[in-house]
Amino acid sequence: MAKQQPHSERLARTSRCAATRVLAGLLLAGALAYSTWSLEAFLPTGLSPRTAYVSELAAEDQPYGTFFRTLDLSAGLLVLAGATGALLGRTMPLGRTTQPGRAARRGWLPVVGWAGIALFGAATAADSRLPLSCAATADAGCLARERAGDVPWTHSAHAVSSSIAVTGALIGMVLLTFIARRHTAAPRLALARTGPALVVLELLATGWTLASVAAFDAGRGTWGLGIAQRLQLLFIAVWLVVLAWSAVSEARRE
């Protein structure tokens, strides 16, 4: 006859599972909000998905700028809340380990990984408060003002906050995926199975984006800048969905 868990242990397990579901829900909602740039397919934005920055959809002079800025703010705050909850509550969803006597939730790797996701959320929220003033890829006048430095400080600061957001996302993606592959027990989490491919795709998309930005700044065309950046954002969002699903799956097995 199997030994039943004490009531206090069952209650604690139920509480941890419920907390993890809440945090996973925040990450999932954040990922969905972060993907709403895809609504450009149904809106007359006047910007080309092949050449325009995604951030230009939220520029101050664009017809749907307020709409996209609000969604960016929501996405950033939701992800930030989920990641911060994981850090403060130590609700690390990658808790199981194949190595007896070692707890995968301990140590600095999960903390840095979740801190990276929190940084991504905070910087994404900051992005929405530091909008571009105009769309340089579609407006020659805007491009001229940008290169002459005749744009608001928020326009220039947007590039910094965007870079910080991607850096935070990459830190979280790499470290949490590594933990999932190294420490989780069978059946392996979705993050352990698909995370590595998403990390590689994200790195490739980021490299393409950086090369395209350099080409555009040098006056050599866009090199598919819009496509590259949209893939970059898509892979981050998909990875967040996989992370949320894995968090719930792991909590159920604990």
Order of alpha helices (4+ residues) and beta strands (2+ residues): alpha-alpha-alpha-alpha-alpha-alpha-alpha
